[in-house]
Amino acid sequence: MSQDSECQTFSIFPLVQPVRAPSIFHGEVGDDPSKWVKEYEQIAKFNRWDDTMCLANAYFFLKGTDRVKYENNEENLSS
């Protein structure tokens, strides 16, 4: 090996993507639950949430009666 060769060091920084959040589902007249679920699933995929995380995080994006339904049935929900 030649003495003229140089050794270079490189700093490697991991790329951390910000977590994305879906819109809040209020369950009001005119809200489209299918559209919201599709958005939620796309964001969950981007965030690399598994089924358990998807179910656990849904609570934070529900408001009104839908959140109450989640709270009242949480023990019956499964991923």
VENSULJO-V198682 format. One record per residue. N is the residue number from 1. RES is the residue in one letter. SS is DSSP state (a for helix, b for strand, c for the rest). PSI is psi in whole degrees, 0 to 359 (* if undefined). NEAR is the number of other ideal C-beta (glycine too) atoms within 10 Angstrom. Layout:
n,res,ss,psi,near
N,RES,SS,PSI,NEAR
N,RES,SS,PSI,NEAR
//
This chain:
n,res,ss,psi,near
1,M,c,137,4
2,S,c,144,4
3,Q,c,348,5
4,D,c,343,5
5,S,c,145,7
6,E,c,150,5
7,C,c,125,4
8,Q,c,143,5
9,T,c,144,4
10,F,c,136,4
11,S,c,132,4
12,I,c,124,4
13,F,c,127,5
14,P,c,143,4
15,L,c,120,4
16,V,c,116,6
17,Q,c,141,8
18,P,c,147,6
19,V,c,135,11
20,R,c,150,10
21,A,c,136,12
22,P,c,167,19
23,S,c,163,12
24,I,c,133,13
25,F,b,120,21
26,H,c,340,15
27,G,c,27,15
28,E,c,166,10
29,V,c,130,5
30,G,c,343,5
31,D,c,138,13
32,D,c,103,10
33,P,a,326,10
34,S,a,319,7
35,K,a,318,11
36,W,a,317,19
37,V,a,319,13
38,K,a,314,12
39,E,a,315,15
40,Y,a,315,19
41,E,a,321,13
42,Q,a,316,12
43,I,a,322,18
44,A,a,320,19
45,K,a,315,10
46,F,a,318,11
47,N,c,356,16
48,R,c,43,9
49,W,c,135,18
50,D,c,179,10
51,D,a,322,10
52,T,a,317,10
53,M,a,322,13
54,C,a,313,16
55,L,a,317,16
56,A,a,321,14
57,N,a,339,17
58,A,a,322,19
59,Y,a,319,13
60,F,a,349,11
61,F,a,18,17
62,L,b,143,18
63,K,c,164,13
64,G,c,217,13
65,T,a,330,11
66,D,a,325,20
67,R,a,319,18
68,V,a,318,12
69,K,a,318,12
70,Y,a,311,14
71,E,a,319,10
72,N,a,340,9
73,N,a,11,9
74,E,a,320,11
75,E,a,341,6
76,N,a,351,6
77,L,c,142,11
78,S,c,152,7
79,S,c,*,9
//
